[in-house]
Amino acid sequence: NTFPVLVITSGTTPTESFTTTSGTTSTSSAATPVTTTTSSEIVSLVSTGPTTVSSTSGDSWWICNCTKAVCIEDNKIEVIPIICNPPPKPSCTNGLAPVRVIDDDGCCWHWECDCYCTGWGDPHYMTFDGHYYSYQGNCTYVLVEEINKSVDNFGVYIDNYHCDAHDPVSCPRTLIVRHETQEVRIATVQPNSLKVEVTVNKQAVALPYKKFGLSVYESGINRVVEILELKMNVTYNGLTFSIRMPYSLFGNNTQGQCGTCNNNTADDCMLPNGNIAEDCETMADHWQVVDPSKPQCSPGIIPTKGPSTTIGQPCKESSICQLLLGSVFEKCHKSVDPEKYYAACVFDSCTLPQLDLECSSLQVYAATCADQGICIDWRTHTNGVCSYKCPAHKEYRACGPIKERTCKSSAEQQNQTETEEVEGCFCPNGTMLYDSGVDVCVKTCGCVGLDNIPREYGEKFTVDCQDCTCLEGGNGIVCEAHTCAEQNKIDCGGEGFYNVTEVNSEDACCPIITCRCNTSLCTTKPPKCELGFEVYSDIPSDQCCPVYQCVSKRVCVHQNAEFLPNSSVFVDKCQNCFCTNEVNITTQLNVISCDYVPCDTYCEPGYERQPVEGECCGKCVQTKCVIHTAESSVLILSPGEFENDPYNNCTIYSCVNIQNHLISSTSEITCPAFNEESCKPGTVTFLPNGCCKTCAPLDSPTPCSVRQRQDFIVYQGCYSVTRVNLTECEGTCGTSSLYSAEANSIEHSCSCCREAETSVREVELKCPTGNSTTHKYVYVESCSCQDTVCDISKSEESTSTEENDESALNRIKRAISLTSN
């Protein structure tokens, strides 16, 4: 192009105008001084390019530094500088300060109200135009999408869930940002906390992340999704979210739960069909999206209404909420009205007092104040309820830079001072973050490797078994393989030894080979020791495998059991034994010492001590019958023995053994009728049995005759079942003592009543074994008086008398023996 020659003149320019978001107009100067110059002068003003300019009268064009050139006539140009007058400052309905936006000409500027939507708590929303409402749906919803699509696959979405088991109130769980081919999800790791994780297209990513014009990074306590071409950012920290979009790109072109961005609250509750709902709680239900993880939710299904956001019954407000209206936030009250945040705080503290959700209202209000350049350190006033803990290497600040300065920041970024601030954890004063993706604070910018340890330039170190050096420039750290010192070869011989590679305590990268012992490789097995002995093993200092031998346990052994010294040992019931500390030299076992149990040898009358198997001292066994008489005397009788009562000869006691049981019996002698008056005086005597009386009769003697009785027969332990007829001779026979002249002595004649005729009879006896046996006995058929020679000497007479008495007594006893109980 060729430029005309400028001629300096003077004059004014017409007013140029445009419409702002608030309807106000920004104007340029109405009376601008005009300068006329020549073409040679303007060439230097335009550029260093072609020096030939041609134009016709009335043409105009822009020059640098907001200067406009107008062709007046040939070789004359007017240079008109543009002077901008500040436009009137509008009021933004969302409560934020308007922002200055440069005009398309790059010279003047105008005011715009950015689209700013926030959400927090359970949850509460502030739309782009500042309309406040609460909503407790538990589906996934559209926060913002374009009405007229200009960006491919663009939108911001929120996944809410019921965060209380008792009340159907909701909390945000995941914030979703879609832009073209990417989907960013910022999900809460732990309910009601500031711990979140970031995924892009369902893959976890490390921050900072930047790809295809979209970046995700940490900013204080927030995770920020930034889309540069759209000049927008979305923040989320698990409790609160915010969306900031420029009005110039999204004005009058947003829809969803964040409303329509046009600085007018009248249409913030717009439904997907374009109609306006009576309230935004109703509108919010209609912005559901399809979420495979929530089959109960789909567009068109209106969920059950949550609890009313108006507190029905009086609730004692939390002292935390009072901070919003008090002096802590006072300096922000003029810039941002706290009433809506206070109402949300009271609702949260009354509905879910146990979750401390009221902290989110203070947090989002403080963030909004910080966006207006007002920093408030409010957490220290909550008595620890809303405290925030930073990692040990960082410190908390209520207001820190949105993007922290790092060693990798450009020189321009290093010198740039951030006007906006955010709370979070930052490197202490005197240090800086090494890099946005390396969470290490350093005093001097050197190198930081994968071990996250700061290194100074020139520092040499070993990491991952590589020898490295921190160098300035390039990648910073240069490494080469670590060189190990040469080791002597080791040969591990001997049973049980094997080679092993160990970590070198002096150089962990250079393992050393040593000999190790593994006894499982030993072939010698321990012997099986006898009772009372145990295996003792010893490993010599230069060997691996043990040497075994059986050694005494110093115990006693009896009947395949071991006994410790001083413990009792049972040998038998008749001995008290214990294990001594004395060792038998031959057996190498301890000696057992025993003492016999002392026995009592006394037994009561009628009893004898007899050995009993299993008894030490035997026991007293009855061998005789012990009979207590009527006169309280005691008789001891052996089996088969008879004895008269000491005080009554008519009573005879006997003892028999039946089936090893001693049975005593008592027999009474029945005397024949006796009338002492019929006796010759002085002739009354007792019969040999000592019981019955007899005498010489006054008249004729009682004739000798057979006397019958019935009784049982007992013979050799067997007995008759019924009584048997027994007979005996009874009667008086005559005796005389007459003087014989011939003999010149007294002649004696006597006769006895004796059996004259007998017979043998049989009776069946029952034995204790259950068998039967036949027994024969003598039956007296008749009796008669038989003479007896009485001329005997005195001694012979005495003996004969004794024999007769004994015979009589034996007969009595024999007769009595035939009786039984």
Secondary structure as UniProt FT lines:
FT   TURN            21..22
FT   STRAND          35..37
FT   HELIX           39..46
FT   TURN            57..58
FT   STRAND          60..63
FT   TURN            64..66
FT   STRAND          67..73
FT   TURN            74..75
FT   STRAND          76..81
FT   TURN            93..94
FT   STRAND          99..102
FT   TURN            104..105
FT   STRAND          109..112
FT   STRAND          115..120
FT   TURN            121..123
FT   STRAND          124..126
FT   TURN            128..129
FT   STRAND          132..134
FT   STRAND          140..146
FT   TURN            152..153
FT   STRAND          154..162
FT   STRAND          170..179
FT   TURN            180..181
FT   STRAND          182..188
FT   TURN            191..192
FT   STRAND          196..200
FT   TURN            201..202
FT   STRAND          203..204
FT   STRAND          209..211
FT   TURN            212..213
FT   STRAND          214..219
FT   TURN            220..221
FT   STRAND          222..227
FT   HELIX           228..230
FT   STRAND          232..236
FT   STRAND          240..245
FT   HELIX           247..250
FT   TURN            251..252
FT   STRAND          254..255
FT   TURN            257..258
FT   HELIX           265..267
FT   TURN            268..269
FT   TURN            272..273
FT   HELIX           280..285
FT   TURN            286..287
FT   TURN            292..293
FT   TURN            295..296
FT   TURN            299..300
FT   HELIX           319..325
FT   HELIX           327..332
FT   TURN            333..335
FT   HELIX           339..351
FT   HELIX           353..355
FT   TURN            356..357
FT   HELIX           358..371
FT   TURN            372..373
FT   HELIX           379..381
FT   TURN            382..386
FT   TURN            392..393
FT   STRAND          395..401
FT   TURN            407..408
FT   HELIX           411..415
FT   STRAND          421..426
FT   TURN            429..430
FT   STRAND          432..435
FT   TURN            436..437
FT   STRAND          438..442
FT   STRAND          447..448
FT   TURN            450..451
FT   STRAND          454..455
FT   TURN            457..458
FT   STRAND          460..463
FT   TURN            464..465
FT   STRAND          466..470
FT   TURN            474..475
FT   STRAND          477..481
FT   TURN            495..496
FT   STRAND          497..502
FT   TURN            508..509
FT   STRAND          512..517
FT   HELIX           519..521
FT   TURN            531..532
FT   STRAND          533..538
FT   TURN            541..542
FT   STRAND          547..552
FT   STRAND          556..558
FT   TURN            559..560
FT   STRAND          561..563
FT   TURN            565..566
FT   STRAND          568..569
FT   TURN            573..574
FT   STRAND          575..583
FT   TURN            585..587
FT   STRAND          590..596
FT   TURN            605..606
FT   STRAND          607..610
FT   TURN            613..614
FT   STRAND          619..622
FT   STRAND          625..628
FT   TURN            630..631
FT   STRAND          634..637
FT   TURN            639..640
FT   STRAND          642..645
FT   TURN            646..647
FT   STRAND          648..658
FT   TURN            659..660
FT   STRAND          661..668
FT   HELIX           676..678
FT   TURN            681..682
FT   STRAND          685..686
FT   TURN            688..689
FT   STRAND          693..694
FT   STRAND          705..711
FT   STRAND          714..715
FT   TURN            716..717
FT   STRAND          718..720
FT   STRAND          724..730
FT   STRAND          735..740
FT   TURN            741..744
FT   STRAND          745..766
FT   TURN            768..769
FT   STRAND          772..789
FT   HELIX           794..817
//
